[in-house]
Amino acid sequence: MTNGNSDADYEGIRPDRRDQAEAFDAIGDSYDDAFPHKEGQVSAGEWLAGALSPEARVLDLGCGTGVPTARRLTDAGFEVVGVDLSKEMVRLARANVPEGAFHQLDIADLRPGGPADLGRFDAVTAFFSLLMLPRPEIPEALRTVHHLLVPGGLFVISMVEADMDNRAIPFLGKSIRVSGYLREELHKVVEQDFEILKESSYTYAPAISDVPPEEQVFLCCRRRD
């Protein structure tokens, strides 16, 4: 869900990500078929569920179909709010997790002073959603996450380890643009706003032919106050 926009665009009007949203609208629930095994995401979600107080409020950024993260956290008794740029993903999330609240929004909409205010959260998850942004927007998005969290709030982020910025790649028959960092640089970017408490990585090969194996990095963090 990205376009090549500057920080000024992020701070001002909503970036134009219609092409990314349309790609994921078309992909729909075939995403879960292509990525049936999400061990890293499940493990990070379990860590978060174990670290939160009962009835905590959690924001799932880039919620996708709601499976597995929103479903697991809702089952654990947390109040789950999900956002996604794709209207089809929001529709699927509402069907898969009717107990949750899901909104078609861009993370830029949630910035301080932005057009959408969903309140504050005890935790935020961003599983492979920030990699859909151009690199200049990722630090801004992380500052938005910091803003959305209560003091001491928890943040779980996953990225694909890769040195690239806003690169077009084939994905489930569509083209999307993605960004990534090598591990050390990712740490530097995240640690501006968060303390990394736990890290894990997985080599993952999707169940499709047009996406090569990738190294997935999961960081479990706490907001720096």
C-alpha positions in Angstrom: 0.0 0.0 0.0 2.5 2.5 -1.1 3.5 5.2 -3.4 6.7 7.2 -3.7 5.7 10.0 -1.4 7.9 12.3 0.8 7.6 13.0 4.5 5.8 16.2 3.7 3.1 14.2 1.9 2.8 11.9 4.9 2.4 14.9 7.2 -0.2 16.5 4.9 -2.7 14.9 2.7 -3.4 11.2 2.6 -0.9 9.5 0.3 -2.3 7.9 -2.9 -2.1 4.2 -2.4 -5.0 3.2 -4.6 -2.9 0.8 -6.7 -1.7 -1.1 -3.7 -5.3 -1.3 -2.2 -6.7 -2.5 -5.6 -4.0 -5.3 -5.7 -5.0 -6.6 -2.3 -8.7 -6.2 -3.1 -8.1 -8.6 -6.0 -5.9 -11.0 -4.0 -8.6 -11.4 -1.3 -8.6 -14.6 0.7 -6.2 -16.2 -1.7 -3.5 -14.6 0.5 -4.3 -17.1 3.3 -4.1 -19.9 0.8 -0.6 -18.7 -0.4 0.7 -18.2 3.2 -0.9 -21.1 5.1 1.9 -21.4 7.6 2.6 -18.3 9.7 4.8 -19.7 12.5 6.6 -16.5 13.2 3.5 -14.4 13.2 1.7 -16.9 15.5 4.7 -17.0 17.9 4.9 -13.2 18.1 1.2 -13.0 18.7 1.5 -15.6 21.5 4.2 -13.5 23.1 2.0 -10.5 23.0 -1.0 -12.3 24.4 1.1 -13.5 27.3 2.5 -10.0 28.0 -0.7 -8.1 28.0 -3.1 -7.5 30.9 -6.6 -8.9 30.6 -9.0 -6.8 28.5 -6.1 -4.8 26.9 -6.9 -2.8 23.8 -4.9 -3.8 20.7 -4.5 -2.2 17.2 -3.7 -4.5 14.3 -2.2 -2.4 11.6 -2.6 -4.0 8.2 -5.0 -6.6 9.6 -5.5 -8.4 6.3 -8.1 -11.2 6.6 -8.0 -11.0 10.5 -6.3 -14.4 10.6 -4.3 -15.3 12.6 -3.6 -12.2 14.7 -6.9 -10.5 15.2 -8.6 -13.9 15.7 -6.1 -15.0 18.3 -6.1 -11.8 20.3 -9.9 -11.6 20.3 -10.1 -15.2 21.5 -7.7 -14.2 24.3 -10.3 -11.6 25.5 -8.6 -8.5 24.2 -10.4 -5.6 22.5 -9.1 -5.7 18.9 -9.3 -2.9 16.4 -7.9 -3.6 12.9 -7.2 -1.3 10.0 -6.3 -2.1 6.4 -6.2 -0.1 3.2 -8.0 -2.8 1.3 -11.8 -2.8 1.5 -11.8 -6.5 0.6 -9.4 -7.4 3.4 -11.6 -5.4 5.8 -14.6 -7.3 4.6 -12.9 -10.6 5.2 -11.6 -9.6 8.6 -15.1 -8.6 9.7 -16.4 -12.0 8.6 -13.5 -13.9 10.2 -13.5 -11.9 13.5 -17.0 -10.5 14.0 -16.0 -9.5 17.6 -13.4 -7.1 16.4 -13.8 -3.6 14.9 -12.2 -3.1 11.5 -11.8 0.1 9.5 -10.6 0.8 5.9 -7.8 3.3 6.8 -4.2 4.2 5.9 -1.7 4.4 8.7 -1.2 8.0 7.7 -4.8 8.7 8.7 -3.9 7.8 12.3 -0.9 10.3 12.6 -1.2 13.0 15.3 -3.8 15.5 14.0 -4.8 13.1 11.2 -8.4 12.6 10.0 -9.0 9.4 12.0 -8.7 9.0 15.8 -9.2 5.5 17.2 -7.9 6.4 20.6 -4.9 4.9 22.4 -3.9 1.3 22.7 -2.0 -1.0 25.1 -0.4 -2.7 22.1 0.0 -2.4 18.3 0.9 -5.1 15.8 2.3 -4.5 12.3 2.8 -7.8 10.6 4.3 -7.1 7.2 2.3 -3.9 6.8 5.1 -1.3 7.2 7.1 -2.9 4.4 4.4 -1.7 2.0 5.6 1.9 2.6 8.5 3.7 0.9 11.4 3.9 3.2 11.1 7.7 4.0 7.6 7.0 5.4 8.6 4.1 7.7 10.1 6.3 10.4 7.1 8.5 10.3 4.8 5.4 10.6 6.8 4.3 13.6 6.3 7.7 15.2 2.6 7.3 14.6 2.7 3.9 16.3 4.5 5.5 19.3 1.7 8.2 19.4 -1.0 5.5 19.4 0.5 3.6 22.3 -0.1 4.3 25.9 3.2 4.8 27.9 4.9 1.5 28.2 2.8 0.0 25.4 3.9 -3.0 23.4 4.6 -3.1 19.7 5.2 -6.2 17.5 6.6 -5.6 14.0 7.6 -8.0 11.3 9.6 -7.1 8.1 11.3 -9.0 5.4 15.1 -8.6 5.6 16.1 -7.0 2.3 17.9 -3.9 1.2 15.3 -2.2 -1.0 13.1 0.8 -1.2 9.7 0.9 -2.9 10.6 -1.9 -5.3 7.8 -3.4 -7.5 7.6 -7.2 -7.2 5.1 -9.8 -8.5 2.8 -11.0 -5.8 -0.1 -13.5 -6.3 -0.5 -12.4 -9.9 -0.4 -8.7 -9.1 2.3 -6.2 -8.7 3.0 -4.5 -5.4 5.8 -2.2 -4.1 7.7 -3.1 -1.0 10.6 -1.8 1.1 13.0 -3.5 3.5 16.1 -3.1 5.6 19.0 -5.3 6.5 18.9 -6.4 10.1 21.2 -3.8 11.6 19.6 -0.9 9.8 16.1 -2.2 10.9 17.2 -2.2 14.5 18.4 1.4 14.2 15.2 2.6 12.7 13.0 0.8 15.2 15.1 1.8 18.2 14.5 5.5 17.7 11.1 5.0 19.3 11.1 1.5 20.8 13.1 -0.8 23.0 13.5 -4.2 21.4 12.7 -6.9 24.0 12.8 -10.0 21.8 13.8 -10.9 18.2 13.2 -14.0 16.1 13.6 -14.8 12.4 12.3 -17.4 10.0 13.1 -18.4 6.5 9.8 -18.7 4.8 8.9 -20.1 1.3 5.3 -19.2 0.3 3.1 -21.9 -1.2 3.2 -20.1 -4.6 5.8 -19.9 -7.4 6.1 -16.2 -8.0 7.4 -15.2 -4.6 10.9 -16.5 -3.6 11.9 -17.6 -0.1 12.4 -14.7 2.3 13.9 -14.0 5.7 11.2 -12.8 8.0 12.3 -10.7 11.1 10.0 -10.4 14.1 10.7 -7.7 16.8 8.8 -7.6 20.0 9.2 -4.1 21.5 8.1 -1.6 24.1 7.5 2.1 23.6 10.2 4.5 24.7 8.7 7.3 26.7 
